[in-house]
Amino acid sequence: MIEATVKRQVVLDTETTGLSTADDHRIIEIGCVEIINRRLTGQNFHQYINPERDIDAGAMEVHGITPAFLADKPLFADITDEFLAFIDGAELIIHNAPFDVGFLDHELGKIPGQHKSVKAISTVLDTLKMARDRHPGQKNNLDALCKRYDVDNTNRQLHGALLDAEILADVYLAMTGGQVSLSLAAEQAVPQQHSQSDNTITAGSQKAIKVIKASSEELAAHDAMLEKLQQASSGNCVWLKSS
């Protein structure tokens, strides 16, 4: 009996005090979402972290996290073991991976006796590189990918590590052709059974093509969608113009 291979992935995002580890900027939030065999498991890792330094004004405008909020949060060293255990052996899925991995390794390097690096315990997949390869010359930030792959990000008023990891998980699964939500992941696909009596059309077939007309409900749904397109295009829906 052949055992199925289990593929464990962790979608990861961080928020930081600024943009550069060269200026000793620090991680202030980590969010991780677990995927096993392309299914969201609901198992997450989320932690706010006291960086023991100030936060750049520009960074606060992006994520809205203040020093006052972080004052009573644990230090990175306090959550390191739990964090490393969560990502150990997984493939990390990160948007702009060099940024997050660089900050994580910067934090790990500050801990006395801690000699691990992220890539020593996990492999890394960069979805920004993947998106650029698939959509050259286009915007490939997370918001643009949400729009392109029809992923709902309406709750994303500010950046947040866990929220962004959850959104990126949906984007990644959509980009790679898989299921895109926890509810869909929980459903078991039931393959359809086909027999030789199915009405298939082959070259030279003399069978008449069966025409199935849309129901009144389907026509109403079609008209409603055209009306949405008309509003979204400021009255320039080409399908309505040609009708």
C-alpha positions as CSV (number, residue, x, y, z in Angstrom):
1,M,0.0,0.0,0.0
2,I,1.4,3.4,-1.1
3,E,1.1,6.1,1.5
4,A,0.0,9.6,0.3
5,T,2.7,12.3,0.5
6,V,1.8,15.1,2.9
7,K,2.8,18.5,1.7
8,R,2.8,21.1,4.5
9,Q,3.0,24.8,3.6
10,V,2.9,27.9,5.8
11,V,1.9,31.2,4.4
12,L,3.8,33.9,6.3
13,D,3.8,37.7,6.7
14,T,5.4,40.1,9.0
15,E,5.0,43.8,10.0
16,T,8.1,45.8,11.0
17,T,9.2,49.1,12.6
18,G,10.7,50.2,9.2
19,L,12.2,49.0,6.0
20,S,15.8,48.1,6.6
21,T,17.6,45.7,8.9
22,A,20.7,47.8,8.3
23,D,19.1,50.4,10.5
24,D,18.3,47.7,13.0
25,H,14.6,47.8,12.3
26,R,12.7,45.0,14.0
27,I,9.7,42.7,13.5
28,I,6.6,43.7,15.5
29,E,4.0,41.2,14.2
30,I,4.2,37.7,12.7
31,G,1.2,35.9,11.0
32,C,1.2,32.4,9.7
33,V,-1.5,30.3,8.1
34,E,-1.1,26.5,7.6
35,I,-2.0,24.6,4.4
36,I,-1.7,20.9,4.1
37,N,-2.1,19.2,0.7
38,R,-3.6,22.5,-0.7
39,R,-6.2,22.7,2.1
40,L,-6.4,25.4,4.7
41,T,-6.4,23.7,8.1
42,G,-7.4,26.6,10.3
43,Q,-4.2,26.2,12.3
44,N,-2.5,29.6,12.5
45,F,0.4,31.3,14.4
46,H,0.0,34.9,15.3
47,Q,2.0,37.1,17.6
48,Y,2.7,40.8,18.3
49,I,6.2,41.5,19.4
50,N,7.8,44.3,21.5
51,P,10.7,45.6,19.3
52,E,12.3,47.6,22.1
53,R,12.7,50.6,19.7
54,D,10.6,53.3,18.0
55,I,8.5,52.7,14.9
56,D,8.9,54.9,11.8
57,A,6.0,57.2,11.1
58,G,5.7,55.8,7.5
59,A,5.5,52.2,8.9
60,M,2.8,53.2,11.3
61,E,0.7,54.6,8.5
62,V,0.9,51.3,6.7
63,H,0.0,48.9,9.6
64,G,-1.3,51.2,12.4
65,I,0.6,49.5,15.1
66,T,1.9,51.9,17.8
67,P,4.7,51.5,20.4
68,A,2.1,51.9,23.2
69,F,0.2,48.9,21.9
70,L,3.4,46.8,21.8
71,A,4.7,47.9,25.2
72,D,3.4,44.8,27.0
73,K,4.0,42.3,24.2
74,P,6.7,39.6,24.4
75,L,10.2,40.0,22.9
76,F,11.1,38.0,19.8
77,A,13.4,35.8,21.9
78,D,10.4,34.8,24.0
79,I,8.4,33.5,21.1
80,T,11.2,32.1,19.0
81,D,10.9,28.4,20.0
82,E,7.1,28.3,19.3
83,F,7.5,30.1,16.0
84,L,10.4,27.9,14.7
85,A,8.4,24.8,15.7
86,F,5.4,26.0,13.7
87,I,7.4,26.6,10.5
88,D,9.9,23.7,10.9
89,G,9.9,21.5,7.8
90,A,7.3,23.5,5.9
91,E,7.5,25.3,2.6
92,L,7.1,29.0,3.5
93,I,4.9,31.0,1.1
94,I,5.8,34.6,1.3
95,H,5.1,37.7,-0.9
96,N,8.5,39.4,-1.4
97,A,10.2,36.7,0.5
98,P,13.7,38.3,0.8
99,F,12.2,41.1,2.9
100,D,10.5,38.9,5.5
101,V,13.2,36.2,5.5
102,G,15.9,38.9,6.0
103,F,14.0,40.4,9.0
104,L,13.5,36.9,10.5
105,D,17.2,36.0,10.2
106,H,18.1,39.4,11.6
107,E,16.0,38.7,14.7
108,L,17.4,35.1,15.0
109,G,20.9,36.5,14.8
110,K,20.3,38.7,17.8
111,I,19.5,35.8,20.1
112,P,22.6,34.4,22.0
113,G,23.3,30.8,21.1
114,Q,20.6,30.8,18.3
115,H,22.4,29.8,15.1
116,K,19.4,28.7,13.0
117,S,18.3,30.6,9.9
118,V,14.9,30.4,8.2
119,K,16.2,28.5,5.1
120,A,18.0,26.0,7.4
121,I,14.6,24.6,8.6
122,S,12.2,25.5,5.8
123,T,12.1,26.0,2.0
124,V,10.8,29.3,0.7
125,L,8.5,30.1,-2.2
126,D,8.2,33.8,-3.2
127,T,4.8,34.6,-4.6
128,L,5.9,38.0,-5.8
129,K,8.5,36.4,-8.1
130,M,5.8,33.9,-9.2
131,A,3.4,36.6,-10.0
132,R,6.0,38.6,-11.9
133,D,6.8,35.6,-14.0
134,R,3.2,35.0,-14.8
135,H,2.1,38.6,-15.3
136,P,5.2,40.5,-16.5
137,G,4.8,44.3,-16.8
138,Q,1.7,44.4,-14.5
139,K,1.2,45.4,-10.9
140,N,1.8,42.4,-8.7
141,N,1.3,43.6,-5.2
142,L,-1.2,41.8,-3.0
143,D,-4.1,44.2,-3.7
144,A,-3.5,43.9,-7.5
145,L,-3.5,40.1,-7.2
146,C,-6.6,40.0,-5.2
147,K,-8.4,42.0,-7.9
148,R,-6.9,39.8,-10.6
149,Y,-7.9,36.5,-9.0
150,D,-11.2,37.7,-7.5
151,V,-10.0,37.3,-3.8
152,D,-12.0,39.4,-1.3
153,N,-9.8,41.9,0.5
154,T,-12.5,44.3,1.6
155,N,-11.4,44.0,5.3
156,R,-7.9,45.1,4.5
157,Q,-8.0,48.8,5.5
158,L,-4.5,48.5,7.0
159,H,-1.8,45.9,6.6
160,G,-1.8,43.2,9.3
161,A,0.5,40.1,9.3
162,L,-2.2,37.5,10.0
163,L,-4.8,39.2,7.7
164,D,-2.3,39.5,4.9
165,A,-1.2,35.9,5.3
166,E,-4.8,34.7,5.1
167,I,-5.4,36.8,2.0
168,L,-2.1,35.6,0.4
169,A,-3.1,32.0,1.1
170,D,-6.3,32.5,-1.0
171,V,-4.3,34.3,-3.7
172,Y,-1.7,31.5,-3.8
173,L,-4.3,28.8,-4.1
174,A,-6.1,30.7,-6.9
175,M,-2.8,31.4,-8.7
176,T,-1.9,27.7,-8.7
177,G,-5.3,26.5,-9.6
178,G,-6.5,25.1,-6.3
179,Q,-9.3,25.6,-3.8
180,V,-9.4,29.1,-2.4
181,S,-11.3,29.0,0.9
182,L,-11.6,27.0,4.0
183,S,-15.2,26.1,3.2
184,L,-14.3,24.8,-0.2
185,A,-11.3,23.0,1.2
186,A,-13.6,21.1,3.5
187,E,-15.7,19.8,0.7
188,Q,-14.9,16.5,-1.0
189,A,-15.1,16.6,-4.7
190,V,-17.3,13.9,-6.2
191,P,-16.2,12.8,-9.6
192,Q,-18.9,12.5,-12.2
193,Q,-19.4,9.1,-13.8
194,H,-19.7,9.0,-17.6
195,S,-20.9,6.1,-19.6
196,Q,-20.7,5.3,-23.3
197,S,-24.3,6.4,-23.6
198,D,-23.4,10.0,-22.9
199,N,-24.5,12.4,-25.7
200,T,-21.1,13.3,-27.1
201,I,-20.6,14.8,-30.5
202,T,-17.8,13.4,-32.7
203,A,-16.6,14.3,-36.2
204,G,-19.1,12.9,-38.7
205,S,-21.8,12.5,-36.1
206,Q,-25.3,12.7,-37.4
207,K,-26.9,13.5,-34.0
208,A,-28.6,16.8,-33.8
209,I,-27.1,19.2,-31.3
210,K,-29.3,19.5,-28.3
211,V,-30.1,23.2,-27.4
212,I,-30.8,24.0,-23.8
213,K,-32.4,27.4,-23.3
214,A,-31.7,29.5,-20.3
215,S,-34.4,29.5,-17.6
216,S,-36.1,32.7,-16.5
217,E,-34.0,32.7,-13.3
218,E,-30.8,32.5,-15.4
219,L,-31.9,35.3,-17.7
220,A,-32.6,37.5,-14.7
221,A,-29.2,36.8,-13.2
222,H,-27.6,37.6,-16.6
223,D,-29.5,40.9,-16.8
224,A,-28.4,41.7,-13.2
225,M,-24.8,41.1,-14.0
226,L,-25.0,43.3,-17.1
227,E,-26.4,46.1,-15.0
228,K,-23.5,45.8,-12.6
229,L,-21.1,46.0,-15.5
230,Q,-22.9,49.0,-16.8
231,Q,-22.6,50.8,-13.5
232,A,-18.9,49.8,-13.1
233,S,-18.0,51.0,-16.6
234,S,-19.9,54.3,-16.2
235,G,-22.5,53.4,-18.8
236,N,-20.1,51.8,-21.3
237,C,-20.9,48.1,-21.1
238,V,-20.2,46.8,-24.6
239,W,-22.7,44.0,-24.3
240,L,-25.6,46.4,-23.5
241,K,-24.5,48.7,-26.4
242,S,-24.6,45.8,-28.9
243,S,-27.9,44.5,-27.6
